[in-house]
Amino acid sequence: MLSVGVVSTGGVGYYLETVGSGVDDYYARSGPGRWVGAGAAAIGLAGVVDTAQIDALV
């Protein structure tokens, strides 16, 4: 499921630990977040989202 939220530098940890891991959607348990779409590919993002990638974007 796609969710949109404002992420500040201090909030990155929360998103990585809860939203990115699927904890925010108890019933889905879909696993870690993945980069998708032409925009992500255009800037070299692919596969599972990791902390270093999020830190670089924020």
N, C-alpha and C positions, 0 to 999 in steps of 0.2 A: 504494500500500500504506500502511496506517495503522500508525504506530509511536508508542509512548508512551514518554516519558522525562522525568526530572526536569530542569528547566532553571533554572539560577541566573542572576543578572545577568551573571556572567562567562562563562557558557556560551552565551549568545545568539549570539555571532558564529560559533561552531562550527556551531550548528544552521542558521543562515542560509546559511553557505557550503557545507556538506556535505549535511545531511539535507534542508533546505528546497529545495535545488536538484536533488535526485535523485542526488547523487554517491554517497550511501551504498548505493544499489541499482544497481550497475553495469549489470545486464542490463535493468532496466526503463526507465531514462532517460526518465522520464515528464514531465520539465520542472519548472518551479517549483511550489511549493505553492500551493493555492487554498483560500480559506475556503469551508466548506460547512456546512449544517445550520441548524436553527432558532436555536440558541444564538448562533452567529456573526451571523446576521441580526438578532437581537434587540439586539445591541450595536453594530450598524452596520458589521460587517465583511463585505466581499464582494470577489470577484475575487482577484487574485494577492496573496499575503502579502508585505508589505514590512517592512523593518527598523524603521521608525517604529512600525508597529502592534505588532510583537513587543516592542519596548522599552516601549511604553505598557502592555502586559499584564503584563510582568515587573516 
